[in-house]
Amino acid sequence: MTVFRYATPADIYDIVTMCAEHAAVEQSDYDLKGKSEKLSMHLFNEPKTVYCFVAESEAGDLLGYATFTKEFSTWDADYYINIDCLYIREDKRNSLLGWRFARKIVKEIVELGVDNVQCQTPPFNTPAIRLYEGLGGTKKEKCRFYWSINDLDKRRKQAHDRGSSERFLRGLL
């Protein structure tokens, strides 16, 4: 029988390994360097801001993980749960673990006093899309942007060299 429980520090190596597997499935880069320490700091310190559940087999093997945070939506003027990751190892997919993870997260959401859930997945991840739609989710098309504050100087120089957006980037520094 699979047990769903909060992650413990003893799980961190497996969680980071699954993060790398998850990134590969989503065709993304993942650098393992320093992740165990940084993830441990966020998962296991108080106040708790990041939640992580793991699915554990009877043999003690981790089959998947789910992480989520409580976030605020200005448009809704209310909090929501952001499911950052929900990953099931390849040999355990199509075994209802995703649904069972979702039920576990819903129980936590009720305890946190939150009604709304949001998540994201690449458009080619049809199994995840089916799961989220099956849970009642509706799709919203958006572009997600990433940048590092530490790279602003480099981008400002690139923008200056291109003659574009310099005023905007200069205002950020």
C-alpha positions in Angstrom: 0.0 0.0 0.0 1.3 3.5 -0.9 1.6 6.0 2.0 1.3 9.7 1.4 3.2 11.7 4.0 5.1 14.9 4.5 8.7 14.7 3.3 11.4 14.5 5.9 15.1 15.4 5.7 15.9 11.8 5.1 13.9 12.1 1.8 15.9 15.0 0.3 18.3 13.0 -1.9 15.3 11.1 -3.5 13.3 14.3 -3.9 16.2 16.1 -5.7 16.7 13.0 -7.9 13.0 13.1 -8.8 13.3 16.8 -9.5 15.9 16.0 -12.1 13.7 13.3 -13.5 10.7 15.7 -13.6 12.8 18.3 -15.4 13.7 15.8 -18.0 10.1 14.8 -18.6 9.2 18.5 -19.0 12.2 18.9 -21.3 13.9 21.4 -19.0 17.4 21.8 -17.6 18.1 21.0 -14.0 21.3 21.6 -12.1 21.7 19.3 -9.1 24.4 21.5 -7.5 23.4 22.8 -4.1 19.8 21.7 -4.5 19.7 19.3 -1.5 20.9 22.1 0.9 18.7 24.8 -0.5 15.6 22.6 -0.8 16.1 21.3 2.8 16.3 24.9 4.0 12.9 25.7 2.5 11.1 22.5 3.2 12.1 21.9 6.8 12.5 25.3 8.5 9.9 27.4 10.2 7.8 29.2 9.4 6.6 26.7 6.8 6.2 28.3 3.4 6.8 25.3 1.1 4.9 22.0 1.6 6.1 18.7 0.2 4.3 15.4 0.2 5.9 12.1 -0.9 4.4 8.8 -2.0 6.2 5.9 -0.4 5.8 2.3 -1.3 5.5 -0.5 1.3 9.2 -1.2 0.6 10.1 2.4 1.5 10.8 3.6 -2.0 9.6 7.1 -3.0 7.3 6.9 -6.0 6.6 10.6 -6.4 6.5 14.0 -4.8 4.2 17.0 -4.8 5.2 20.5 -3.6 2.9 23.5 -3.1 2.9 26.9 -1.6 0.2 29.4 -0.4 0.2 32.4 -2.7 -1.8 35.6 -3.1 -3.8 36.7 -6.1 -4.3 40.4 -6.5 -7.1 39.9 -9.0 -9.0 37.5 -6.8 -8.0 39.4 -3.6 -7.5 36.1 -1.9 -5.0 33.3 -1.4 -4.6 30.2 -3.5 -2.5 27.1 -3.5 0.1 26.9 -6.2 1.0 23.3 -7.0 4.6 23.8 -8.1 5.4 20.2 -8.8 3.5 17.0 -8.9 5.7 14.2 -10.2 5.1 10.4 -10.4 8.0 8.2 -11.3 7.6 6.7 -14.8 7.0 3.1 -13.7 4.2 4.2 -11.4 2.3 6.5 -13.7 -1.3 5.6 -14.6 -1.7 4.1 -11.2 -4.0 6.8 -9.7 -1.1 8.3 -7.7 -1.7 11.7 -9.2 -5.3 11.6 -8.1 -4.3 10.4 -4.6 -1.7 13.2 -4.4 -4.4 15.7 -5.3 -6.7 14.4 -2.6 -3.9 14.8 0.0 -3.3 18.3 -1.2 -7.0 19.2 -1.0 -7.0 18.0 2.6 -4.1 20.4 3.3 -5.8 23.2 1.4 -8.9 22.9 3.7 -6.6 23.2 6.7 -4.9 26.3 5.3 -8.3 27.9 4.7 -7.8 28.2 0.9 -10.4 27.5 -1.8 -8.5 28.1 -5.1 -5.7 25.9 -6.7 -3.4 26.8 -9.5 -0.7 24.9 -11.3 1.1 24.8 -14.6 2.4 22.2 -16.9 4.0 22.3 -20.4 1.4 22.1 -23.2 2.8 18.7 -24.4 2.3 17.1 -20.9 -1.1 15.6 -21.8 -1.3 13.2 -18.9 -0.9 16.1 -16.4 -3.4 18.2 -18.4 -5.9 15.3 -18.2 -5.4 15.0 -14.5 -5.9 18.7 -13.8 -8.9 18.9 -16.1 -10.3 15.8 -14.4 -10.0 17.6 -11.1 -12.1 20.4 -12.5 -9.3 22.7 -13.6 -9.8 25.1 -16.5 -6.9 26.0 -18.8 -5.7 29.6 -19.0 -3.1 30.3 -21.7 -0.3 32.5 -20.5 3.4 32.9 -21.1 5.6 32.4 -18.1 8.7 34.5 -17.9 11.9 33.9 -15.8 14.8 36.1 -15.0 17.4 36.5 -12.3 17.9 39.7 -10.5 21.7 38.9 -10.4 21.8 39.0 -14.3 20.3 42.5 -14.6 23.7 44.1 -15.3 24.4 41.6 -18.1 21.0 42.2 -19.6 21.3 46.0 -19.3 24.6 45.8 -21.3 22.9 43.5 -23.9 20.0 45.9 -24.2 22.3 48.9 -24.5 24.3 47.1 -27.2 21.0 46.5 -29.1 19.8 50.0 -28.4 16.5 48.7 -26.8 14.9 48.7 -23.4 17.9 50.5 -21.9 15.8 53.1 -20.1 13.6 50.3 -18.6 16.6 48.2 -17.4 18.5 51.2 -16.1 15.4 52.1 -13.9 15.6 48.6 -12.3 19.2 49.1 -11.1 
